[in-house]
Amino acid sequence: MSDATLYDLKGLKCPLPVLKTRRRLADMQRGDELCIETTDPLAVIDVPHFCSQDGHALVETVKLENGHRFRIRKG
């Protein structure tokens, strides 16, 4: 996971993972990375769309046993 901050969003349903990710990224510097973990099945659609819309880079998507981990670089 290197230097990215881990943000645990497991158990939250759409749209909360994206809303909380947006809020957390707002306090970060351009180029900083944030890893989020979520159990929301819609996150595989919502997170890439959010990154594209807000100008962030989706660096990595990892399937976990109970969800996904996304590494996002703030744009």
All heavy atoms as a GROMACS GRO file, in nm:
protein
  592
    1MET      N    1   0.081  -0.120   0.000
    1MET     CA    2   0.000   0.000   0.000
    1MET      C    3   0.085   0.126   0.000
    1MET      O    4   0.034   0.234  -0.015
    1MET     CB    5  -0.093  -0.003   0.121
    1MET     CG    6  -0.222   0.062   0.094
    1MET     SD    7  -0.344   0.034   0.222
    1MET     CE    8  -0.257   0.080   0.368
    2SER      N    9   0.210   0.115   0.018
    2SER     CA   10   0.309   0.224   0.016
    2SER      C   11   0.267   0.344   0.101
    2SER      O   12   0.232   0.330   0.215
    2SER     CB   13   0.344   0.263  -0.128
    2SER     OG   14   0.244   0.341  -0.186
    3ASP      N   15   0.269   0.465   0.040
    3ASP     CA   16   0.249   0.588   0.116
    3ASP      C   17   0.103   0.633   0.124
    3ASP      O   18   0.074   0.735   0.184
    3ASP     CB   19   0.329   0.702   0.053
    3ASP     CG   20   0.478   0.674   0.058
    3ASP    OD1   21   0.520   0.587   0.136
    3ASP    OD2   22   0.551   0.739  -0.017
    4ALA      N   23   0.013   0.558   0.062
    4ALA     CA   24  -0.126   0.601   0.059
    4ALA      C   25  -0.193   0.581   0.195
    4ALA      O   26  -0.166   0.485   0.265
    4ALA     CB   27  -0.202   0.524  -0.048
    5THR      N   28  -0.279   0.673   0.230
    5THR     CA   29  -0.359   0.663   0.351
    5THR      C   30  -0.472   0.565   0.326
    5THR      O   31  -0.534   0.569   0.220
    5THR     CB   32  -0.418   0.802   0.384
    5THR    OG1   33  -0.312   0.895   0.401
    5THR    CG2   34  -0.502   0.798   0.509
    6LEU      N   35  -0.500   0.477   0.423
    6LEU     CA   36  -0.611   0.383   0.409
    6LEU      C   37  -0.735   0.440   0.476
    6LEU      O   38  -0.730   0.482   0.592
    6LEU     CB   39  -0.575   0.248   0.472
    6LEU     CG   40  -0.686   0.142   0.466
    6LEU    CD1   41  -0.720   0.108   0.321
    6LEU    CD2   42  -0.644   0.017   0.540
    7TYR      N   43  -0.844   0.441   0.403
    7TYR     CA   44  -0.972   0.492   0.452
    7TYR      C   45  -1.071   0.376   0.446
    7TYR      O   46  -1.106   0.329   0.338
    7TYR     CB   47  -1.016   0.608   0.364
    7TYR     CG   48  -1.128   0.693   0.417
    7TYR    CD1   49  -1.159   0.700   0.552
    7TYR    CD2   50  -1.202   0.771   0.330
    7TYR    CE1   51  -1.261   0.781   0.599
    7TYR    CE2   52  -1.304   0.853   0.375
    7TYR     CZ   53  -1.334   0.857   0.510
    7TYR     OH   54  -1.434   0.938   0.556
    8ASP      N   55  -1.114   0.329   0.562
    8ASP     CA   56  -1.203   0.213   0.572
    8ASP      C   57  -1.348   0.258   0.557
    8ASP      O   58  -1.401   0.326   0.645
    8ASP     CB   59  -1.181   0.144   0.706
    8ASP     CG   60  -1.263   0.016   0.721
    8ASP    OD1   61  -1.347  -0.013   0.633
    8ASP    OD2   62  -1.241  -0.054   0.821
    9LEU      N   63  -1.410   0.220   0.446
    9LEU     CA   64  -1.549   0.256   0.420
    9LEU      C   65  -1.636   0.131   0.412
    9LEU      O   66  -1.746   0.135   0.356
    9LEU     CB   67  -1.558   0.336   0.289
    9LEU     CG   68  -1.481   0.467   0.289
    9LEU    CD1   69  -1.475   0.527   0.149
    9LEU    CD2   70  -1.540   0.565   0.388
   10LYS      N   71  -1.588   0.021   0.469
   10LYS     CA   72  -1.663  -0.104   0.465
   10LYS      C   73  -1.793  -0.089   0.542
   10LYS      O   74  -1.799  -0.025   0.645
   10LYS     CB   75  -1.578  -0.219   0.522
   10LYS     CG   76  -1.457  -0.249   0.435
   10LYS     CD   77  -1.380  -0.370   0.482
   10LYS     CE   78  -1.304  -0.348   0.608
   10LYS     NZ   79  -1.168  -0.308   0.597
   11GLY      N   80  -1.898  -0.149   0.486
   11GLY     CA   81  -2.029  -0.145   0.549
   11GLY      C   82  -2.116  -0.030   0.503
   11GLY      O   83  -2.236  -0.029   0.530
   12LEU      N   84  -2.059   0.067   0.434
   12LEU     CA   85  -2.136   0.181   0.384
   12LEU      C   86  -2.192   0.150   0.246
   12LEU      O   87  -2.126   0.088   0.164
   12LEU     CB   88  -2.050   0.306   0.378
   12LEU     CG   89  -1.992   0.354   0.511
   12LEU    CD1   90  -1.901   0.473   0.488
   12LEU    CD2   91  -2.102   0.388   0.609
   13LYS      N   92  -2.312   0.198   0.219
   13LYS     CA   93  -2.378   0.176   0.090
   13LYS      C   94  -2.378   0.306   0.010
   13LYS      O   95  -2.371   0.415   0.065
   13LYS     CB   96  -2.523   0.129   0.112
   13LYS     CG   97  -2.535  -0.005   0.182
   13LYS     CD   98  -2.484  -0.116   0.096
   13LYS     CE   99  -2.504  -0.251   0.162
   13LYS     NZ  100  -2.419  -0.352   0.107
   14CYS      N  101  -2.389   0.289  -0.120
   14CYS     CA  102  -2.396   0.399  -0.216
   14CYS      C  103  -2.501   0.499  -0.169
   14CYS      O  104  -2.610   0.458  -0.128
   14CYS     CB  105  -2.433   0.342  -0.352
   14CYS     SG  106  -2.449   0.464  -0.481
   15PRO      N  107  -2.473   0.627  -0.170
   15PRO     CA  108  -2.356   0.696  -0.225
   15PRO      C  109  -2.250   0.730  -0.121
   15PRO      O  110  -2.158   0.806  -0.152
   15PRO     CB  111  -2.417   0.824  -0.282
   15PRO     CG  112  -2.522   0.859  -0.180
   15PRO     CD  113  -2.579   0.724  -0.135
   16LEU      N  114  -2.260   0.679   0.001
   16LEU     CA  115  -2.170   0.721   0.108
   16LEU      C  116  -2.022   0.699   0.080
   16LEU      O  117  -1.941   0.788   0.109
   16LEU     CB  118  -2.210   0.656   0.240
   16LEU     CG  119  -2.339   0.711   0.302
   16LEU    CD1  120  -2.375   0.633   0.428
   16LEU    CD2  121  -2.326   0.857   0.333
   17PRO      N  122  -1.979   0.585   0.022
   17PRO     CA  123  -1.834   0.572  -0.003
   17PRO      C  124  -1.777   0.684  -0.091
   17PRO      O  125  -1.671   0.738  -0.061
   17PRO     CB  126  -1.823   0.435  -0.071
   17PRO     CG  127  -1.938   0.357  -0.014
   17PRO     CD  128  -2.050   0.458  -0.004
   18VAL      N  129  -1.849   0.720  -0.196
   18VAL     CA  130  -1.801   0.827  -0.284
   18VAL      C  131  -1.807   0.963  -0.214
   18VAL      O  132  -1.714   1.042  -0.224
   18VAL     CB  133  -1.878   0.828  -0.418
   18VAL    CG1  134  -1.856   0.958  -0.493
   18VAL    CG2  135  -1.837   0.710  -0.503
   19LEU      N  136  -1.914   0.989  -0.143
   19LEU     CA  137  -1.927   1.118  -0.074
   19LEU      C  138  -1.816   1.136   0.030
   19LEU      O  139  -1.755   1.243   0.040
   19LEU     CB  140  -2.064   1.131  -0.007
   19LEU     CG  141  -2.184   1.138  -0.102
   19LEU    CD1  142  -2.313   1.141  -0.022
   19LEU    CD2  143  -2.174   1.258  -0.193
   20LYS      N  144  -1.789   1.031   0.107
   20LYS     CA  145  -1.684   1.040   0.209
   20LYS      C  146  -1.545   1.048   0.145
   20LYS      O  147  -1.458   1.117   0.196
   20LYS     CB  148  -1.695   0.921   0.304
   20LYS     CG  149  -1.814   0.933   0.398
   20LYS     CD  150  -1.820   0.817   0.495
   20LYS     CE  151  -1.926   0.839   0.599
   20LYS     NZ  152  -1.887   0.935   0.701
   21THR      N  153  -1.526   0.979   0.033
   21THR     CA  154  -1.398   0.986  -0.039
   21THR      C  155  -1.376   1.128  -0.092
   21THR      O  156  -1.267   1.183  -0.080
   21THR     CB  157  -1.396   0.884  -0.154
   21THR    OG1  158  -1.408   0.753  -0.099
   21THR    CG2  159  -1.266   0.894  -0.234
   22ARG      N  160  -1.478   1.187  -0.149
   22ARG     CA  161  -1.469   1.324  -0.201
   22ARG      C  162  -1.430   1.420  -0.089
   22ARG      O  163  -1.343   1.505  -0.104
   22ARG     CB  164  -1.601   1.366  -0.264
   22ARG     CG  165  -1.598   1.509  -0.317
   22ARG     CD  166  -1.728   1.548  -0.384
   22ARG     NE  167  -1.733   1.490  -0.517
   22ARG     CZ  168  -1.837   1.423  -0.566
   22ARG    NH1  169  -1.945   1.405  -0.493
   22ARG    NH2  170  -1.834   1.375  -0.688
   23ARG      N  171  -1.494   1.405   0.026
   23ARG     CA  172  -1.466   1.492   0.140
   23ARG      C  173  -1.323   1.474   0.189
   23ARG      O  174  -1.254   1.571   0.220
   23ARG     CB  175  -1.566   1.462   0.253
   23ARG     CG  176  -1.573   1.571   0.356
   23ARG     CD  177  -1.688   1.551   0.453
   23ARG     NE  178  -1.817   1.547   0.383
   23ARG     CZ  179  -1.915   1.462   0.411
   23ARG    NH1  180  -1.903   1.374   0.507
   23ARG    NH2  181  -2.028   1.466   0.344
   24ARG      N  182  -1.277   1.350   0.196
   24ARG     CA  183  -1.140   1.323   0.243
   24ARG      C  184  -1.037   1.379   0.145
   24ARG      O  185  -0.938   1.439   0.184
   24ARG     CB  186  -1.121   1.172   0.262
   24ARG     CG  187  -0.983   1.129   0.304
   24ARG     CD  188  -0.940   1.174   0.442
   24ARG     NE  189  -1.013   1.112   0.549
   24ARG     CZ  190  -0.972   1.006   0.619
   24ARG    NH1  191  -0.857   0.950   0.591
   24ARG    NH2  192  -1.045   0.959   0.716
   25LEU      N  193  -1.059   1.360   0.016
   25LEU     CA  194  -0.966   1.410  -0.085
   25LEU      C  195  -0.959   1.563  -0.086
   25LEU      O  196  -0.854   1.619  -0.118
   25LEU     CB  197  -1.006   1.359  -0.224
   25LEU     CG  198  -0.971   1.213  -0.254
   25LEU    CD1  199  -1.041   1.167  -0.381
   25LEU    CD2  200  -0.821   1.192  -0.265
   26ALA      N  201  -1.067   1.628  -0.050
   26ALA     CA  202  -1.069   1.776  -0.048
   26ALA      C  203  -0.964   1.831   0.047
   26ALA      O  204  -0.912   1.941   0.026
   26ALA     CB  205  -1.208   1.826  -0.010
   27ASP      N  206  -0.931   1.756   0.151
   27ASP     CA  207  -0.832   1.801   0.250
   27ASP      C  208  -0.690   1.757   0.218
   27ASP      O  209  -0.598   1.783   0.295
   27ASP     CB  210  -0.870   1.748   0.389
   27ASP     CG  211  -1.001   1.807   0.440
   27ASP    OD1  212  -1.035   1.920   0.399
   27ASP    OD2  213  -1.068   1.739   0.519
   28MET      N  214  -0.672   1.692   0.104
   28MET     CA  215  -0.540   1.640   0.067
   28MET      C  216  -0.478   1.727  -0.042
   28MET      O  217  -0.547   1.805  -0.107
   28MET     CB  218  -0.554   1.494   0.020
   28MET     CG  219  -0.604   1.401   0.131
   28MET     SD  220  -0.639   1.233   0.075
   28MET     CE  221  -0.473   1.174   0.044
   29GLN      N  222  -0.347   1.711  -0.059
   29GLN     CA  223  -0.275   1.788  -0.161
   29GLN      C  224  -0.279   1.714  -0.295
   29GLN      O  225  -0.285   1.591  -0.299
   29GLN     CB  226  -0.128   1.805  -0.119
   29GLN     CG  227  -0.109   1.882   0.010
   29GLN     CD  228  -0.158   2.024  -0.001
   29GLN    OE1  229  -0.133   2.093  -0.099
   29GLN    NE2  230  -0.231   2.068   0.101
   30ARG      N  231  -0.271   1.790  -0.403
   30ARG     CA  232  -0.264   1.731  -0.537
   30ARG      C  233  -0.147   1.632  -0.542
   30ARG      O  234  -0.038   1.663  -0.497
   30ARG     CB  235  -0.245   1.844  -0.639
   30ARG     CG  236  -0.243   1.798  -0.781
   30ARG     CD  237  -0.223   1.919  -0.872
   30ARG     NE  238  -0.230   1.879  -1.010
   30ARG     CZ  239  -0.341   1.881  -1.083
   30ARG    NH1  240  -0.454   1.924  -1.031
   30ARG    NH2  241  -0.340   1.841  -1.208
   31GLY      N  242  -0.172   1.513  -0.595
   31GLY     CA  243  -0.069   1.411  -0.605
   31GLY      C  244  -0.068   1.314  -0.487
   31GLY      O  245  -0.007   1.208  -0.495
   32ASP      N  246  -0.134   1.350  -0.376
   32ASP     CA  247  -0.145   1.258  -0.263
   32ASP      C  248  -0.231   1.139  -0.303
   32ASP      O  249  -0.319   1.151  -0.389
   32ASP     CB  250  -0.210   1.326  -0.142
   32ASP     CG  251  -0.117   1.423  -0.070
   32ASP    OD1  252   0.003   1.426  -0.104
   32ASP    OD2  253  -0.166   1.495   0.018
   33GLU      N  254  -0.206   1.025  -0.238
   33GLU     CA  255  -0.284   0.905  -0.268
   33GLU      C  256  -0.367   0.862  -0.148
   33GLU      O  257  -0.323   0.874  -0.033
   33GLU     CB  258  -0.192   0.791  -0.312
   33GLU     CG  259  -0.130   0.818  -0.447
   33GLU     CD  260  -0.057   0.697  -0.504
   33GLU    OE1  261  -0.048   0.594  -0.436
   33GLU    OE2  262  -0.010   0.708  -0.619
   34LEU      N  263  -0.484   0.813  -0.178
   34LEU     CA  264  -0.577   0.763  -0.077
   34LEU      C  265  -0.622   0.625  -0.121
   34LEU      O  266  -0.662   0.606  -0.237
   34LEU     CB  267  -0.698   0.857  -0.068
   34LEU     CG  268  -0.810   0.817   0.027
   34LEU    CD1  269  -0.761   0.823   0.173
   34LEU    CD2  270  -0.931   0.908   0.009
   35CYS      N  271  -0.614   0.527  -0.031
   35CYS     CA  272  -0.670   0.395  -0.056
   35CYS      C  273  -0.800   0.384   0.021
   35CYS      O  274  -0.803   0.414   0.140
   35CYS     CB  275  -0.575   0.285  -0.008
   35CYS     SG  276  -0.448   0.244  -0.128
   36ILE      N  277  -0.903   0.343  -0.048
   36ILE     CA  278  -1.030   0.320   0.021
   36ILE      C  279  -1.063   0.171   0.009
   36ILE      O  280  -1.032   0.107  -0.092
   36ILE     CB  281  -1.144   0.407  -0.035
   36ILE    CG1  282  -1.174   0.375  -0.181
   36ILE    CG2  283  -1.112   0.555  -0.018
   36ILE    CD1  284  -1.304   0.436  -0.232
   37GLU      N  285  -1.124   0.119   0.114
   37GLU     CA  286  -1.175  -0.018   0.111
   37GLU      C  287  -1.324  -0.011   0.135
   37GLU      O  288  -1.371   0.056   0.227
   37GLU     CB  289  -1.108  -0.104   0.217
   37GLU     CG  290  -0.965  -0.135   0.183
   37GLU     CD  291  -0.900  -0.235   0.277
   37GLU    OE1  292  -0.966  -0.281   0.373
   37GLU    OE2  293  -0.783  -0.268   0.252
   38THR      N  294  -1.400  -0.079   0.048
   38THR     CA  295  -1.545  -0.076   0.057
   38THR      C  296  -1.604  -0.213   0.028
   38THR      O  297  -1.546  -0.291  -0.047
   38THR     CB  298  -1.603   0.030  -0.039
   38THR    OG1  299  -1.745   0.028  -0.031
   38THR    CG2  300  -1.560   0.009  -0.181
   39THR      N  301  -1.718  -0.240   0.090
   39THR     CA  302  -1.792  -0.363   0.064
   39THR      C  303  -1.912  -0.336  -0.027
   39THR      O  304  -1.984  -0.430  -0.060
   39THR     CB  305  -1.841  -0.425   0.196
   39THR    OG1  306  -1.910  -0.326   0.272
   39THR    CG2  307  -1.724  -0.479   0.279
   40ASP      N  308  -1.933  -0.212  -0.065
   40ASP     CA  309  -2.046  -0.176  -0.151
   40ASP      C  310  -2.023  -0.232  -0.291
   40ASP      O  311  -1.927  -0.195  -0.358
   40ASP     CB  312  -2.060  -0.024  -0.156
   40ASP     CG  313  -2.176   0.024  -0.242
   40ASP    OD1  314  -2.254  -0.061  -0.292
   40ASP    OD2  315  -2.190   0.146  -0.258
   41PRO      N  316  -2.112  -0.322  -0.338
   41PRO     CA  317  -2.091  -0.380  -0.472
   41PRO      C  318  -2.095  -0.278  -0.585
   41PRO      O  319  -2.037  -0.301  -0.691
   41PRO     CB  320  -2.204  -0.483  -0.485
   41PRO     CG  321  -2.302  -0.451  -0.379
   41PRO     CD  322  -2.230  -0.376  -0.271
   42LEU      N  323  -2.163  -0.166  -0.564
   42LEU     CA  324  -2.170  -0.063  -0.668
   42LEU      C  325  -2.043   0.021  -0.678
   42LEU      O  326  -2.027   0.098  -0.772
   42LEU     CB  327  -2.291   0.027  -0.645
   42LEU     CG  328  -2.427  -0.040  -0.662
   42LEU    CD1  329  -2.539   0.058  -0.631
   42LEU    CD2  330  -2.443  -0.097  -0.801
   43ALA      N  331  -1.953   0.005  -0.583
   43ALA     CA  332  -1.830   0.086  -0.583
   43ALA      C  333  -1.746   0.062  -0.708
   43ALA      O  334  -1.677   0.153  -0.753
   43ALA     CB  335  -1.748   0.057  -0.458
   44VAL      N  336  -1.752  -0.058  -0.765
   44VAL     CA  337  -1.672  -0.084  -0.886
   44VAL      C  338  -1.719   0.001  -1.004
   44VAL      O  339  -1.644   0.021  -1.098
   44VAL     CB  340  -1.671  -0.234  -0.926
   44VAL    CG1  341  -1.599  -0.316  -0.822
   44VAL    CG2  342  -1.810  -0.287  -0.951
   45ILE      N  343  -1.840   0.053  -0.996
   45ILE     CA  344  -1.892   0.146  -1.097
   45ILE      C  345  -1.874   0.289  -1.049
   45ILE      O  346  -1.827   0.376  -1.122
   45ILE     CB  347  -2.042   0.118  -1.126
   45ILE    CG1  348  -2.059  -0.022  -1.183
   45ILE    CG2  349  -2.101   0.224  -1.217
   45ILE    CD1  350  -2.202  -0.071  -1.185
   46ASP      N  351  -1.912   0.313  -0.924
   46ASP     CA  352  -1.916   0.449  -0.870
   46ASP      C  353  -1.778   0.513  -0.854
   46ASP      O  354  -1.761   0.631  -0.886
   46ASP     CB  355  -1.986   0.451  -0.735
   46ASP     CG  356  -2.134   0.415  -0.744
   46ASP    OD1  357  -2.189   0.421  -0.855
   46ASP    OD2  358  -2.192   0.381  -0.639
   47VAL      N  359  -1.682   0.440  -0.804
   47VAL     CA  360  -1.550   0.498  -0.776
   47VAL      C  361  -1.478   0.538  -0.905
   47VAL      O  362  -1.429   0.651  -0.915
   47VAL     CB  363  -1.464   0.406  -0.686
   47VAL    CG1  364  -1.322   0.458  -0.675
   47VAL    CG2  365  -1.528   0.394  -0.548
   48PRO      N  366  -1.471   0.450  -1.007
   48PRO     CA  367  -1.408   0.495  -1.132
   48PRO      C  368  -1.480   0.615  -1.194
   48PRO      O  369  -1.415   0.707  -1.245
   48PRO     CB  370  -1.418   0.372  -1.223
   48PRO     CG  371  -1.423   0.256  -1.128
   48PRO     CD  372  -1.501   0.307  -1.010
   49HIS      N  373  -1.611   0.616  -1.188
   49HIS     CA  374  -1.688   0.729  -1.243
   49HIS      C  375  -1.656   0.857  -1.166
   49HIS      O  376  -1.633   0.962  -1.226
   49HIS     CB  377  -1.837   0.697  -1.237
   49HIS     CG  378  -1.923   0.806  -1.290
   49HIS    ND1  379  -1.934   0.833  -1.425
   49HIS    CD2  380  -2.000   0.899  -1.227
   49HIS    CE1  381  -2.015   0.936  -1.441
   49HIS    NE2  382  -2.056   0.978  -1.322
   50PHE      N  383  -1.654   0.848  -1.033
   50PHE     CA  384  -1.620   0.963  -0.949
   50PHE      C  385  -1.482   1.016  -0.984
   50PHE      O  386  -1.463   1.138  -1.001
   50PHE     CB  387  -1.627   0.923  -0.801
   50PHE     CG  388  -1.543   1.008  -0.712
   50PHE    CD1  389  -1.579   1.139  -0.684
   50PHE    CD2  390  -1.426   0.959  -0.657
   50PHE    CE1  391  -1.500   1.218  -0.601
   50PHE    CE2  392  -1.348   1.037  -0.574
   50PHE     CZ  393  -1.384   1.166  -0.547
   51CYS      N  394  -1.383   0.928  -0.996
   51CYS     CA  395  -1.247   0.971  -1.029
   51CYS      C  396  -1.243   1.042  -1.163
   51CYS      O  397  -1.179   1.147  -1.176
   51CYS     CB  398  -1.152   0.850  -1.029
   51CYS     SG  399  -1.120   0.783  -0.866
   52SER      N  400  -1.310   0.986  -1.260
   52SER     CA  401  -1.315   1.046  -1.394
   52SER      C  402  -1.381   1.184  -1.390
   52SER      O  403  -1.329   1.280  -1.448
   52SER     CB  404  -1.392   0.954  -1.488
   52SER     OG  405  -1.410   1.013  -1.613
   53GLN      N  406  -1.491   1.196  -1.320
   53GLN     CA  407  -1.566   1.322  -1.313
   53GLN      C  408  -1.488   1.430  -1.239
   53GLN      O  409  -1.495   1.546  -1.275
   53GLN     CB  410  -1.699   1.299  -1.241
   53GLN     CG  411  -1.800   1.219  -1.320
   53GLN     CD  412  -1.852   1.297  -1.440
   53GLN    OE1  413  -1.811   1.274  -1.553
   53GLN    NE2  414  -1.942   1.388  -1.415
   54ASP      N  415  -1.418   1.390  -1.131
   54ASP     CA  416  -1.351   1.489  -1.046
   54ASP      C  417  -1.204   1.510  -1.080
   54ASP      O  418  -1.135   1.586  -1.012
   54ASP     CB  419  -1.366   1.449  -0.898
   54ASP     CG  420  -1.505   1.478  -0.843
   54ASP    OD1  421  -1.602   1.467  -0.920
   54ASP    OD2  422  -1.517   1.510  -0.724
   55GLY      N  423  -1.153   1.439  -1.182
   55GLY     CA  424  -1.015   1.462  -1.226
   55GLY      C  425  -0.908   1.392  -1.144
   55GLY      O  426  -0.794   1.436  -1.142
   56HIS      N  427  -0.945   1.284  -1.076
   56HIS     CA  428  -0.849   1.206  -0.999
   56HIS      C  429  -0.807   1.084  -1.080
   56HIS      O  430  -0.880   1.039  -1.168
   56HIS     CB  431  -0.909   1.162  -0.865
   56HIS     CG  432  -0.964   1.274  -0.784
   56HIS    ND1  433  -0.888   1.382  -0.743
   56HIS    CD2  434  -1.090   1.297  -0.738
   56HIS    CE1  435  -0.964   1.466  -0.674
   56HIS    NE2  436  -1.087   1.417  -0.670
   57ALA      N  437  -0.690   1.029  -1.047
   57ALA     CA  438  -0.642   0.909  -1.116
   57ALA      C  439  -0.675   0.786  -1.031
   57ALA      O  440  -0.639   0.781  -0.913
   57ALA     CB  441  -0.492   0.917  -1.138
   58LEU      N  442  -0.743   0.689  -1.091
   58LEU     CA  443  -0.765   0.562  -1.025
   58LEU      C  444  -0.644   0.476  -1.056
   58LEU      O  445  -0.628   0.425  -1.166
   58LEU     CB  446  -0.894   0.497  -1.074
   58LEU     CG  447  -0.931   0.364  -1.009
   58LEU    CD1  448  -0.941   0.377  -0.857
   58LEU    CD2  449  -1.062   0.312  -1.067
   59VAL      N  450  -0.553   0.466  -0.960
   59VAL     CA  451  -0.423   0.402  -0.980
   59VAL      C  452  -0.434   0.251  -0.976
   59VAL      O  453  -0.367   0.181  -1.053
   59VAL     CB  454  -0.322   0.451  -0.872
   59VAL    CG1  455  -0.189   0.382  -0.885
   59VAL    CG2  456  -0.308   0.602  -0.879
   60GLU      N  457  -0.520   0.200  -0.889
   60GLU     CA  458  -0.528   0.055  -0.872
   60GLU      C  459  -0.664   0.016  -0.817
   60GLU      O  460  -0.722   0.087  -0.735
   60GLU     CB  461  -0.419   0.010  -0.775
   60GLU     CG  462  -0.413  -0.138  -0.750
   60GLU     CD  463  -0.301  -0.175  -0.652
   60GLU    OE1  464  -0.280  -0.100  -0.554
   60GLU    OE2  465  -0.238  -0.277  -0.674
   61THR      N  466  -0.714  -0.097  -0.863
   61THR     CA  467  -0.835  -0.159  -0.809
   61THR      C  468  -0.800  -0.302  -0.774
   61THR      O  469  -0.747  -0.375  -0.857
   61THR     CB  470  -0.950  -0.159  -0.912
   61THR    OG1  471  -0.977  -0.024  -0.951
   61THR    CG2  472  -1.075  -0.221  -0.855
   62VAL      N  473  -0.828  -0.342  -0.650
   62VAL     CA  474  -0.798  -0.477  -0.603
   62VAL      C  475  -0.925  -0.539  -0.548
   62VAL      O  476  -0.992  -0.479  -0.465
   62VAL     CB  477  -0.689  -0.475  -0.493
   62VAL    CG1  478  -0.662  -0.615  -0.440
   62VAL    CG2  479  -0.562  -0.410  -0.544
   63LYS      N  480  -0.956  -0.660  -0.598
   63LYS     CA  481  -1.070  -0.734  -0.544
   63LYS      C  482  -1.028  -0.796  -0.412
   63LYS      O  483  -0.926  -0.863  -0.402
   63LYS     CB  484  -1.110  -0.843  -0.645
   63LYS     CG  485  -1.218  -0.937  -0.595
   63LYS     CD  486  -1.354  -0.875  -0.611
   63LYS     CE  487  -1.465  -0.975  -0.579
   63LYS     NZ  488  -1.525  -0.957  -0.448
   64LEU      N  489  -1.106  -0.772  -0.308
   64LEU     CA  490  -1.082  -0.829  -0.177
   64LEU      C  491  -1.186  -0.938  -0.150
   64LEU      O  492  -1.283  -0.952  -0.225
   64LEU     CB  493  -1.092  -0.721  -0.069
   64LEU     CG  494  -1.001  -0.599  -0.084
   64LEU    CD1  495  -1.033  -0.496   0.023
   64LEU    CD2  496  -0.856  -0.642  -0.076
   65GLU      N  497  -1.166  -1.012  -0.044
   65GLU     CA  498  -1.260  -1.120  -0.011
   65GLU      C  499  -1.403  -1.068   0.004
   65GLU      O  500  -1.497  -1.130  -0.044
   65GLU     CB  501  -1.215  -1.188   0.119
   65GLU     CG  502  -1.297  -1.310   0.153
   65GLU     CD  503  -1.244  -1.381   0.275
   65GLU    OE1  504  -1.122  -1.383   0.297
   65GLU    OE2  505  -1.329  -1.435   0.350
   66ASN      N  506  -1.418  -0.952   0.068
   66ASN     CA  507  -1.552  -0.898   0.092
   66ASN      C  508  -1.575  -0.762   0.026
   66ASN      O  509  -1.656  -0.685   0.075
   66ASN     CB  510  -1.576  -0.882   0.243
   66ASN     CG  511  -1.580  -1.016   0.314
   66ASN    OD1  512  -1.618  -1.115   0.255
   66ASN    ND2  513  -1.539  -1.018   0.439
   67GLY      N  514  -1.503  -0.732  -0.079
   67GLY     CA  515  -1.522  -0.602  -0.142
   67GLY      C  516  -1.406  -0.564  -0.232
   67GLY      O  517  -1.350  -0.648  -0.299
   68HIS      N  518  -1.370  -0.437  -0.229
   68HIS     CA  519  -1.264  -0.385  -0.316
   68HIS      C  520  -1.180  -0.282  -0.243
   68HIS      O  521  -1.227  -0.215  -0.151
   68HIS     CB  522  -1.324  -0.318  -0.440
   68HIS     CG  523  -1.385  -0.414  -0.534
   68HIS    ND1  524  -1.515  -0.458  -0.522
   68HIS    CD2  525  -1.334  -0.478  -0.642
   68HIS    CE1  526  -1.540  -0.543  -0.619
   68HIS    NE2  527  -1.432  -0.556  -0.694
   69ARG      N  528  -1.056  -0.268  -0.289
   69ARG     CA  529  -0.969  -0.160  -0.246
   69ARG      C  530  -0.936  -0.078  -0.371
   69ARG      O  531  -0.899  -0.133  -0.475
   69ARG     CB  532  -0.840  -0.212  -0.184
   69ARG     CG  533  -0.745  -0.098  -0.142
   69ARG     CD  534  -0.612  -0.148  -0.090
   69ARG     NE  535  -0.629  -0.240   0.019
   69ARG     CZ  536  -0.572  -0.362   0.024
   69ARG    NH1  537  -0.496  -0.404  -0.072
   69ARG    NH2  538  -0.593  -0.439   0.128
   70PHE      N  539  -0.948   0.052  -0.357
   70PHE     CA  540  -0.917   0.143  -0.467
   70PHE      C  541  -0.807   0.238  -0.421
   70PHE      O  542  -0.815   0.294  -0.313
   70PHE     CB  543  -1.040   0.227  -0.505
   70PHE     CG  544  -1.159   0.145  -0.546
   70PHE    CD1  545  -1.256   0.109  -0.453
   70PHE    CD2  546  -1.174   0.104  -0.677
   70PHE    CE1  547  -1.366   0.035  -0.489
   70PHE    CE2  548  -1.285   0.029  -0.715
   70PHE     CZ  549  -1.381  -0.006  -0.621
   71ARG      N  550  -0.706   0.256  -0.506
   71ARG     CA  551  -0.602   0.356  -0.479
   71ARG      C  552  -0.628   0.473  -0.574
   71ARG      O  553  -0.630   0.457  -0.695
   71ARG     CB  554  -0.463   0.299  -0.504
   71ARG     CG  555  -0.352   0.402  -0.479
   71ARG     CD  556  -0.217   0.354  -0.530
   71ARG     NE  557  -0.173   0.238  -0.459
   71ARG     CZ  558  -0.102   0.239  -0.347
   71ARG    NH1  559  -0.067   0.354  -0.294
   71ARG    NH2  560  -0.065   0.128  -0.289
   72ILE      N  561  -0.646   0.590  -0.514
   72ILE     CA  562  -0.680   0.710  -0.588
   72ILE      C  563  -0.572   0.815  -0.566
   72ILE      O  564  -0.531   0.839  -0.453
   72ILE     CB  565  -0.816   0.766  -0.539
   72ILE    CG1  566  -0.927   0.662  -0.558
   72ILE    CG2  567  -0.850   0.896  -0.610
   72ILE    CD1  568  -1.052   0.692  -0.479
   73ARG      N  569  -0.524   0.875  -0.676
   73ARG     CA  570  -0.430   0.985  -0.667
   73ARG      C  571  -0.505   1.114  -0.694
   73ARG      O  572  -0.569   1.130  -0.800
   73ARG     CB  573  -0.316   0.969  -0.767
   73ARG     CG  574  -0.211   1.079  -0.754
   73ARG     CD  575  -0.092   1.059  -0.847
   73ARG     NE  576  -0.030   0.930  -0.827
   73ARG     CZ  577  -0.015   0.837  -0.921
   73ARG    NH1  578  -0.060   0.860  -1.044
   73ARG    NH2  579   0.043   0.722  -0.895
   74LYS      N  580  -0.499   1.206  -0.601
   74LYS     CA  581  -0.571   1.330  -0.615
   74LYS      C  582  -0.520   1.411  -0.734
   74LYS      O  583  -0.400   1.429  -0.751
   74LYS     CB  584  -0.561   1.416  -0.489
   74LYS     CG  585  -0.639   1.544  -0.501
   74LYS     CD  586  -0.651   1.620  -0.373
   74LYS     CE  587  -0.726   1.748  -0.398
   74LYS     NZ  588  -0.763   1.815  -0.275
   75GLY      N  589  -0.613   1.456  -0.816
   75GLY     CA  590  -0.578   1.534  -0.934
   75GLY      C  591  -0.583   1.683  -0.906
   75GLY      O  592  -0.614   1.730  -0.801
   0.00000   0.00000   0.00000
